[in-house]
């Protein structure tokens, strides 16, 4: 299916993650690797270049990987999209796949797992790292399943409950307001909340605050 060089893009707003993945994949001589720290920068690139595969983070400082995935698959359906993220929430993984993704890898996957997933996706398979497979196959406990939160999401949730605004939280955590907004949207989705008031109420019921 892919006879020549495979153009692979990595989109992640953490430079250390980008460099780590790039270093990991350098042994794969068939890959020509491009890196981006912003989703919009990648969209600008793919408008003028063929991209065979993209490893896409879910939380980016200029938007949600869920939305970028949908845009990529709508406009460039042949491009393989694999999520690579710390987000281990079942609902996030399923929504990413529903948006057209070809796979999902957790960032704690070992090097061989990541390479295997890339090969699987290139061969037309849906590519999941081992832990993601376990999450997908596990049955949700019940309607009150407590969402799994990252350390950063817990910080933001606590700040929201304390009444801090997006700019204030961004300043406290040394990130952009757009990053905080992306986290807020993900928190709403994880808790299936309609607004921030409901989010705080549900989090309080789960004893997360």
Buried (B, 14 or more C-beta within 10 A) or exposed (E): EEEEEBBBBBBBBBEEBBEBBBEBBEEEEEBEBBBBBBBEEBBEBBEEEEBBBBBBBBBBBBBBBBBBBBBBBEEBEEBBBBBBBBBBBBBBBEBBBEBBBBBBBBBEBEEEBBBBBBEBBBEEEBBBBBBBEEBBEEEEEEEEEBBEBBEBBBBBBBBBBEEBEBEBBBEEBEBBBBBBBBBBBBBBBBBEBEEBEEBBBBBEEBEBB
